[in-house]
Amino acid sequence: MALKVIDEPIQQAPSTAVIKKSKLLKGKNKQKSAVPSGKRTVAKRTRYAVWGTIVVLGLSGVFAFIKANNVSASNAQLVEQVDTMIKKLETLTSVSVDERKTDAYFTEFIPLFMNLDAEDYDNRVEREQALGYYFESTSDHTFGNDTNRRLEDFRLFELNQADEGFVARYFVRYTTSELEGDNRQTFEHLLNIPFVEENGVFAITEFPYFGLVPENRGLVAATESALSERNQVSFAEVEGLEEFLEQFFNNYASSSVEDIAYMMQEPISLNGQFEYVRSENKLYEFEDQEEIIVQSVIELQLSNTGLTHKEHMTLTISNDGDRFFVEKLTHTLGGMN
């Protein structure tokens, strides 16, 4: 059978469904590509936070760099200061003076300088001549007029370095009295003496001058026993200890070191220069309870006089069953240091 070719155009079905589907797909694509406003806000905040962190880190680096430079400069200044101090110390060490030789030199000078006899003209002339070995010129400075000056005591206080040479500072106690009248007075001063030294040879460079004695006396609370927290025992609990202490203190004052050696580990005594009077004692248990610690205030009298004084003692006493023995003695109530 032959097929018939139809020349008429074929009627296509409407494409409405296809169009609707295409529009639907486009709508879906639009829905997928659109970012909600809430998410856009979070993204902006995240970007700001990241950039803020970058800025903070950058500024921190700048500040750290500046601080490091400042520290480096401070370290350089500190090193320079230390070097300067070391040089000063080296200078001081290199020009130090022997204290014993200095004191020996001024031990001869100070009595000569301080003692003035206003009545004895010949003595004043001799003094003036003797001072000529120390000063090139002494007149008008060292002569007394109507006042006697007598040195009672002197001792080296300190040696100081000066711009040129040194200054020896001596504590001096002296009395003055006028030729007429009874007006004796006592003074205490620091006598300052500028001098130089070279190869053991000393020379006074300026006239000595007086200064005030600095206050160096202070008060502290009385020393308290470091054993006050330990158990205190009585003589009744340690038979024979009270008698031993009386014998020991008597021997300590009146016997020789050889005679007291059997009573203590490191024998010491006053060898009869003092007499034992009495004592006040406190007994404490030692940590291992094999020894007793005795803290005493003893009263001693200077032999052949009426002078008495008190001393502190802390004694560690052992007992082997047959006798007591002083293992250690210290002149303190501060404990066993």
C-alpha positions in Angstrom: 0.0 0.0 0.0 1.4 3.3 -1.0 1.6 6.0 1.6 0.2 9.4 0.9 2.3 12.4 1.6 0.4 15.1 3.2 1.6 18.6 2.4 -0.6 20.4 4.9 1.3 21.8 7.9 0.9 19.8 11.0 -1.1 21.6 13.7 1.1 21.7 16.8 -0.4 21.5 20.3 -0.4 24.7 22.3 2.8 25.2 24.4 1.1 26.7 27.3 2.2 23.9 29.7 5.8 24.3 28.6 5.7 28.1 29.1 4.2 27.7 32.5 6.9 25.2 33.4 9.6 27.5 32.2 8.1 30.4 34.2 7.9 28.1 37.2 11.6 27.1 36.8 12.6 30.8 36.5 10.6 31.6 39.6 12.3 28.8 41.5 15.7 30.0 40.4 14.9 33.5 41.6 13.8 32.1 44.9 17.0 30.1 45.2 19.4 33.0 44.3 17.8 35.5 46.6 19.7 35.9 50.1 17.5 36.6 53.1 18.0 40.1 54.6 18.9 38.5 58.0 21.7 36.5 56.5 23.0 39.6 54.7 23.2 41.4 58.0 25.2 38.6 59.6 27.6 38.6 56.6 28.2 42.3 57.0 28.9 41.9 60.7 31.3 39.1 60.0 33.2 41.2 57.5 33.3 44.1 59.9 34.5 41.8 62.7 37.3 40.4 60.5 38.4 43.8 59.4 38.2 45.1 63.0 40.4 42.2 64.1 42.9 43.0 61.3 43.0 46.6 62.3 43.4 45.8 66.0 46.2 43.3 65.3 47.9 45.9 63.1 47.7 48.6 65.8 48.9 46.1 68.4 51.9 45.4 66.2 52.7 49.1 65.9 52.4 49.6 69.7 54.5 46.5 70.4 57.2 47.9 68.0 57.1 51.3 69.7 57.2 49.6 73.2 60.1 47.4 72.1 62.0 50.4 70.9 61.4 52.2 74.3 62.5 49.1 76.2 65.6 48.8 74.1 66.4 52.5 74.8 65.8 52.0 78.5 68.1 48.9 78.5 70.7 50.9 76.7 70.5 53.7 79.4 70.6 51.1 82.2 73.7 49.5 80.7 75.3 52.9 80.4 74.5 53.7 84.1 75.9 50.3 85.2 79.1 50.9 83.3 79.4 54.3 84.9 78.9 52.9 88.4 81.5 50.1 87.7 84.0 52.7 86.6 83.3 54.8 89.8 83.8 51.6 91.9 87.0 50.8 90.1 88.2 54.4 90.8 87.3 54.1 94.5 89.1 50.8 94.8 92.2 52.0 93.1 92.6 55.0 95.4 91.6 53.3 98.7 93.7 54.0 101.8 94.9 51.6 104.5 92.7 52.2 107.6 95.3 50.9 110.1 98.1 53.0 108.7 95.9 56.1 108.6 94.8 55.6 112.2 98.4 55.1 113.3 99.3 58.4 111.7 96.5 60.4 113.3 96.9 58.7 116.7 100.0 60.8 117.2 98.6 64.0 115.7 95.2 64.3 117.4 96.4 64.5 121.1 99.0 67.1 120.0 96.4 69.1 118.1 93.6 68.9 120.7 95.6 69.6 124.0 96.0 73.3 124.7 97.7 74.7 127.8 96.8 78.4 128.2 99.1 78.9 131.2 102.3 77.3 130.1 103.9 79.5 127.4 106.9 77.1 126.8 104.5 74.2 126.3 102.6 76.2 123.7 105.8 77.0 121.9 106.8 73.3 121.8 103.3 72.4 120.6 103.6 74.9 117.8 106.9 73.6 116.7 105.7 70.0 116.8 102.6 70.9 114.7 105.0 72.3 112.1 105.6 68.7 111.0 101.9 68.5 110.0 101.1 72.1 108.9 103.1 74.6 106.9 101.6 77.4 109.0 99.8 77.0 112.4 99.7 80.4 114.0 96.3 82.0 114.9 94.5 78.7 114.5 95.9 76.4 117.1 96.9 78.8 119.8 94.7 79.1 122.8 94.2 82.3 124.7 92.7 82.0 128.2 91.2 78.6 127.8 92.7 75.2 128.5 91.5 72.2 126.3 92.2 68.7 127.4 91.5 65.6 125.2 89.7 62.9 127.1 89.0 60.3 124.5 89.1 59.8 120.7 88.6 57.1 118.1 88.3 56.7 114.3 84.7 57.2 113.2 85.1 56.8 109.4 87.2 57.5 106.4 85.6 59.4 103.5 86.9 60.1 100.0 87.1 63.8 99.0 87.5 65.5 95.7 91.2 65.5 96.3 92.4 63.0 98.8 90.4 61.8 101.9 88.8 63.1 105.1 89.5 61.2 108.4 86.6 61.7 110.8 87.4 61.2 114.5 85.1 61.2 117.5 86.7 63.3 120.1 85.6 64.0 123.7 87.4 66.9 125.4 87.0 69.3 128.3 87.6 73.0 128.5 88.3 75.3 131.5 88.9 79.0 131.8 92.0 80.4 133.6 89.7 82.3 135.9 86.6 80.7 137.5 85.4 77.1 137.9 83.6 76.5 134.6 84.8 73.1 133.4 82.7 71.8 130.4 82.8 68.6 128.4 82.2 68.4 124.6 81.8 65.7 122.0 82.4 66.4 118.4 83.6 64.9 115.1 87.0 66.2 114.2 87.4 66.2 110.3 90.9 66.1 109.0 91.5 66.4 105.2 94.6 64.6 104.0 96.3 62.8 101.1 98.4 59.7 101.0 101.0 58.3 98.6 103.1 55.2 99.1 102.4 55.2 102.8 103.3 58.9 103.3 100.5 61.1 104.8 100.1 64.8 104.6 97.3 67.0 106.1 96.0 69.4 103.3 93.7 71.7 105.3 93.1 72.8 108.9 90.9 70.3 110.8 87.4 71.3 111.3 84.7 70.3 113.8 81.3 68.8 113.2 78.4 67.4 115.2 78.4 63.7 116.2 75.6 61.9 114.3 73.0 60.2 116.5 73.6 56.5 116.3 71.8 55.3 119.5 68.5 53.5 119.2 66.1 51.5 121.3 64.5 48.1 120.5 62.1 46.0 122.4 63.7 43.6 124.9 64.7 40.2 123.4 62.0 37.6 124.0 62.6 33.9 124.4 62.2 31.9 121.3 61.3 28.9 123.5 58.2 30.4 125.0 56.0 28.1 122.9 57.7 24.9 124.3 56.8 23.0 127.4 58.3 24.5 130.5 59.3 22.1 133.2 60.2 22.6 136.9 63.3 21.7 138.8 61.3 19.1 140.7 60.9 17.2 137.4 64.7 17.1 136.8 66.3 15.9 140.0 69.8 17.4 140.7 69.7 20.0 137.9 69.2 23.0 140.3 72.3 22.0 142.3 74.3 21.5 139.1 73.5 25.0 137.8 74.5 26.6 141.1 77.9 24.8 140.9 78.3 25.6 137.3 77.7 29.3 137.7 80.1 29.5 140.6 82.8 27.7 138.6 82.1 29.9 135.6 82.8 33.0 137.6 85.6 31.9 139.9 87.4 28.9 138.3 89.9 28.5 135.5 89.1 27.1 132.1 90.9 23.9 133.0 88.8 23.5 136.1 85.5 23.9 134.4 86.4 21.7 131.4 84.7 18.6 133.0 81.3 20.5 133.0 81.0 21.8 129.5 81.8 21.0 125.8 83.6 24.3 125.0 85.1 25.5 128.4 85.0 29.2 129.1 85.3 31.0 132.4 85.9 34.4 134.0 88.9 33.0 135.9 88.1 34.6 139.3 87.6 38.1 138.0 83.9 38.0 139.1 81.8 36.3 141.8 78.5 34.5 141.2 75.6 36.1 143.2 72.3 34.6 142.0 70.3 33.5 139.0 66.8 33.2 137.6 66.2 30.1 135.5 63.6 28.7 133.2 63.7 25.1 132.0 62.4 23.8 128.6 62.2 20.4 127.1 64.3 19.9 124.1 62.8 18.5 120.9 64.1 15.0 121.4 63.4 15.2 125.2 66.9 13.9 125.8 68.3 17.3 126.6 67.1 20.3 128.7 67.4 23.9 127.7 67.9 26.4 130.5 67.5 30.1 130.0 69.1 32.1 132.8 69.6 35.7 134.0 72.6 35.5 136.2 74.0 38.3 138.5 77.8 38.7 138.8 79.8 40.9 141.1 83.2 42.4 140.1 85.7 40.9 142.6 86.7 43.1 145.5 84.1 45.8 144.6 80.4 46.4 145.1 79.7 46.5 141.4 77.2 44.0 140.1 75.7 43.3 136.7 73.4 40.9 135.0 74.0 38.6 132.0 71.8 36.4 129.7 72.6 32.8 129.1 71.0 29.9 127.2 72.4 26.5 128.1 71.8 23.1 126.4 72.3 20.5 129.1 72.5 16.7 128.6 72.2 14.0 131.2 73.8 10.5 130.6 72.3 9.2 133.8 75.3 9.8 136.0 75.9 13.6 135.5 74.8 16.7 133.8 76.9 18.3 131.0 76.7 21.7 129.3 76.7 20.9 125.5 76.3 24.5 124.4 76.3 28.0 126.0 75.3 31.3 124.3 74.9 34.7 125.9 71.3 35.3 124.7 67.7 34.7 125.5 66.8 34.7 121.9 66.9 30.9 121.5 69.4 28.4 120.2 70.9 30.4 117.3 
